[in-house]
Amino acid sequence: MLGGDIMIKWSTGEQSADFVLDGEIDLSTDAGLETAIVISLFTDRRAEGEELPSGETRLKGWWGDSVAEAEGDRIGSKLWLLYREKHLSEVAKRAKEYTEDALRWLTETKAARKVEVETELLPNGMLAIGARILRPGANEATAYRFNYNWQMQEAVDDAV
C-alpha cells in the first residue's frame, strides 16, 4: 500500500470515503499513508468472538482476509462494533484499542517507526480519532484526524 495508491479521502460530512480526481478524469495518487489509514480505520473488520451490537447478526469483514498471504493478516477495524454503545469513557477507550489494532501493521511492516492514537467522544455524538505517525527517517510525525458519526453508521446499516 505504500507505492502509489489511488487516493481515498474520508469525508466527515458524508461519513464515507471516495476516490479523489486529478483533473476531470484522472485519479489522484497517494504516496503517503492517508489512503492506507482510511482503509485501515473505515473498513469493517470481521468480528471474532466480540459481542455484536444489538440487532446485528452479521460478522462483517472483507472476503480477502480469508486468503491473506500472511496468517492472521486482517484489513479494517472493529470500530463498527461500537456504533450502538452509549457514549461513555470506556467506549472511547475501546475505540482507541480498535484503532491501535487497525494501525498496528504500520509498525510491524516498518512503514512507521511509531504510531500514537487518541480518541475522544465529542458532544455532537461523533468519535474523534487522532493518529500521529512517525515515518522512518522523518524527524516529525504526521498528524491525521478523523471524525466518525455512529448515528450515520447505524442509519446506513439499517438500510442495508
FITORNU-543491 format. One record per residue: x, y, z of N, C-alpha, C, O, CB in turn; residue in one letter. Coordinates in steps of 0.02 Angstrom, whole numbers, plus 50000, padded with zeros to 5 digits. Glycine has a CB too. Layout:
<recs>
XYZXYZXYZXYZXYZA...
</recs>
This chain:
<recs>
500404994050000500005000050000500425006350000500145011850005499555000050059M501065005949995501475011850005501715015149941501925020949944502055010150047L501705011949884502005014649823501635020649796501895026149798502035009449772G501045019749771500655024949741499935022749737499685021249682500915026949673G499605022449792498905020349794498455025549761498635031349755498675019249866D497875023249738497355027949718497145031649781497005028449832496745024349682I497135038249778496985042149838496245041449858495795042249817497155049549826M496155040049922495485039649951495465044650009495905044650052495315032349976I494955048950009494875053950062494245052450102493735050450074494845061150032K494305053350168493735052550213493355059050216493655064350226493965050250284W492695058750209492265064650215491845063950279491415059650284491805065450153S491985068350327491605068150389490875069750376490435066550406491905073150440T490745074450333490055076450318489645070750287489065069750304490045082350273G489955067150241489615061650207489675055050244489305050350231489895060850137E490155054750292490295048550328490465042850280490225037250287489705046650373Q490885044550231491095039550183491765041750154491985047350163490565038650127S492075037050119492705038550085492585037950010492145034249987493265033650108A492975041749972492885041549899493555042949866494015045649897492355046749876D493615040949803494205042249764494265049749751493755053249750494195038349697F494865052149741494995059149727495215059849655495665056249632495535062149776V494905064449618495075065549549495645070649542495695075349581494475067949509L496065069549493496605074049474496405076849406496565073949355497315070549473D496065082449406495785085049344495085082249335494725081049384496235083249284G494895081249271494205078949258494125071449257493595068949276493975081749193E494645067749236494545060449229495095056249261495005050249270494495058749157I495655059249279496195055349309496105054649384495865059249418496875058549294D496305048949410496285047949482496935050349513497475049149486496165040449498L496875053749570497465055949607497785049849641497445044849654497285061449659S498425050449655498765045049691499015047749757499085053749767499355042249649T499145043149802499365044849869500005040849884499975034749893498815043349923D500565044249886501195040849901501325040749976501815037749999501785044349865A500885043850014500945043850087500545038350118500475032950089500725050550116G500275039650176499915034350213499165035850222498805031550248500225033450279L498925041550200498235043350215497735038250189497275036250225498075050150186E497815036050126497355031150098497375024750137496855021850153497525029850024T497975022350154498045016150192497715016750261497425011950285498785014350199A497775022650291497475023750357496715023850352496375020950394497735030250388I496445027150301495715027350291495445020250282494935018450312495535031750229V495775016250241495555009350230495615005350295495165001550312495985005850175I496155006350332496255002750395495735004350447495524999950484496945004250422S495515010650450495035012650501494315011650482493905009750524495145019850518L494145012750418493435013050399493195007250357492655007550328493305019350363F493605002050352493364995650326493184991450387493574991150435493914992050279T492624988250385492394984350443492754977650446492664973350402491634983250440D493154976650498493494970250509492994965250537492544967050575494114971150557R493084959050519492654953650543492674953050619493214953050649492844947050510R492084952350649492044951150721492254943950733492064939350697491314952450747A492654943050785492904936350802492814935150877493284935450916493654935650781E492194933750895492054932350965491794938251005491564937451061492664929750997G491834944350977491574950151013490814950051012490504947150968491844956750981E490524953351061489794954051063489594958951008489874964351001489554956651133E489104956850968488864961150913488394966450940488064965450991488514956850859L488354972150906487874977250926487164974450925487014969950886487924983450880P486744977150968486054974850973485714974750905485734979750868485664979451022S485414969150888485054968450825485504966450766485244964950713484724974850809G486154966450775486614964750721486734957250720486854954150772487294968550729E486704954250661486834947050655487444945550610487704940050611486214943550626T487654950550572488214949550525488884950650561488954955050603488154954250464R489374946450544490044947150572490464952050532490984954350556490394940350574L490234953750473490564958450426491254955950408491384949850411490614965450457K491704960350388492374958350367492444958350292491954958450255492524951550394G493074958250269493234958350198493384951250176493764947750210493834963050183W493104949050120493194942250097493924940550085494124934750094492794941150032W494334945350066495044944150052495434941950113495974938950106495354950350023G495184943250172495524941050233495574933450237496024930750268495174943750295D495104929950205495114922650208495664919650164495814913750170494434919850185S495964923650121496514921250078497134925750086497524926450039496284921150004V497214928650146497784933050158498444929250151498494923450169497734936150229A498954932750124499614929650115499934928050182500254922850190500074934250075E499854932450231500144931350298499594928950345499054931950348500474937950324A499734923750383499254921050431499034926450480499454929850509499554915050469E498384927250489498114932050536498084939150510497864943650547498524931950597G498294940350448498274947150420497544949050407497194945450372498694947550354D497334954650434496644956850427496624964250408497034968150430496244955650492R496134965950367496044972850345495474975850386494994972450402495874973150268I495544982250404495004985850435495044986350510495544984350541494364982750417G494504989050538494474989950611493804987350637493344985950598494554997450630S493774986750702493154984450734492764990250764492344989250809493314979250788K492904996250741492535002150766491775001350756491385003950795492775008450730L491584997850704490864996850690490504993350748489904994150755490784992850627W490864989550788490554986050844490294990850898489894988950940491054981250875L490524997050896490355001850948489765006350931489555010350973490955006150963L489495005850871489015010950849488365011250888488015016350883488865009850779Y488185006250924487575006550965487725007151040487275006651081487135000450952R488355008151056488555008851126488385015851151488335020651113489315007551134E488285016351217488205022851248488875026451246489395023251250487935022351321K488855032851239489475036751234489775038051303489665043251333489345043451198H490145033151326490475033351391491225032951382491465031051328490215027751437L491595034651434492325034551429492605027751410493105027251375492635036851494S492285022251434492545015651417492455014151342492835010151314492195010351458E491965017151310491875016251238492445019851200492705017151151491185019051215V492635025751224493205029251193493835025151202494265025051157493295036351224A493905021751258494485017551270494495011651222495015010051194494495015051343K493915008451213493875002851165493995005251094494315001751054493194999351170R493755011251078493875014051011494625015151000494875013850946493485020751002A494965017351052495695018151047496025011451035496475010950993495975021551111K495825006351071496114999651063495984997050992496434994250961495824994751115E495374997850967495204995650899495614999450847495844996550798494454996450885Y495715005950859496105010050812496835007850813497145007150761496045017450830T497115006950873497805004650878497904997950843498394996850809498025004150952E497424993450853497454986850821497434987550745497814984150710496884982350846D497004991850720496934992750647497564995750616497704994450557496334997250632A497934999750654498535003050628499184999450647499725001750629498555010150652L499134994050684499734990450707500174988250649500784987950656499534984350748R499884986750592500264984450535500794989650513501294987750484499804982950477W500674996050528501145001250508501835000150539502345000850506500885008150526L501844998550603502494997350636502744990250622503354989250616502434998350711T502294985450616502504978550602502854977950534503324974050526501914973850604E502634981950485502934981650418503474986950409503764987550355502384982650365T503604990750462504124996050462503925001950416504365005850395504794993150439K503285002650402503055008550365503055014650411503065020350388502335007450337A503065013450477503105018750527503545016350584503555010450601502395020750553A503905021150613504295019550673503855019650735503965015850782504875024450681R503365024050735502935024850793502245027150772502165031150726503245029950843K501735024550806501045026550795500745028250863500745024150908500635020850759V500485034350869500145036450930499415037850913499265041350864500485042750962E498965035150954498245035850940497915039150999498085037851057497925029050925V497435043550985496995046251038496285046451010496175047650951497235053451061E495815045151054495115045451035494735049651086494935050151144494815038351030T494195052651062493785056851106493065056651082492935057051022494055064251107E492605056051129491905056551112491705063851114491775067251165491465052251161L491455066351058491265073351054490535074351075490135069751070491365075950982L490365080351098489675081651121489145080551066488575079151082489625088751146P489335081151003488855080250948488745072950930488405071450881489095084050887N489025068250969488925061150957489455057950913489425051950901488265060150926G489925061850889490455059050847491035056550889491145058750945490695064250797M491405051950859492025049550888492595053050850492645052450789492085041750883L493015056650885493605059750855494185054850862494325052250916493775066650888A494515053550806495095048950805495695052950782495685055950728494965042850758I496215052950822496835056250803497385051050800497435046750843497015061850853G497805051550748498375046950742498985051150722498955055150675498235041250690A499525050150758500165053350740500625047750718500765043050755500465057350801R500875048450656501285043250625501985045950613502065050950578500965040650559I502475042750643503175044550631503465039550582503555033650598503585044750698L503615042050522503885037750469504635036650479504965040850510503755040850400R504915031250453505635030150456506005035950422505825038150368505825023450422P506525038450454506915043850427506625050750437506955055750421507015042750355G506015051250463505695057750473505865060250543505945056350590504925057250463A505915066950549506035069950614505385071950650505365072650711506465076050606N504845072750611504205074750640503665069950618503675067350562504025082050619E503185068950662502625064550646502105068350604502045074450609502305061850711A501745064650564501185067350526500545065850566500435060250588501145064350453T500135070950575499525070150614498925069250567498865072850517499415076250661A498495064650584497875063350548497305063850598497365061850656497885056250511Y496745066550575496155067050619495535065350578495445067750522496095074250651R495125061250608494505059150575493945059650626494045058050685494565051950546F493365061750604492765061550646492295056350617492155056250557492425068650650N492045052050661491635046450641490955047050676490925047550737491975039650658Y490425047050636489755048150662489385041450666489175038650616489365053050617N489315038850728488995032450737488255032550717487995027450694489055030250809W487925038150726487215038450707487135037250632486655033950611486915045250727Q487585039950591487545038850519487695031550503487375028650459488035043550481M488165028450539488325021450529487705017150542487545012550504488905019250575Q487355018750596486755014950613486225015650559485915010750540486475017250681E486135021650534485635022850481485805018950418485365016050386485575030250466A486435018950399486655015250340486555007750349486305004450305487395016750323V486755005150407486684998050420485954995850421485794990450397487014996250486D485524999950447484814998250450484504998250380484014994650368484445003250494D484795002150334484525002450267484754996550224484454995050173484725008950234A485284993250245485564987650205485154981450213485314976250183486294986250224V
</recs>
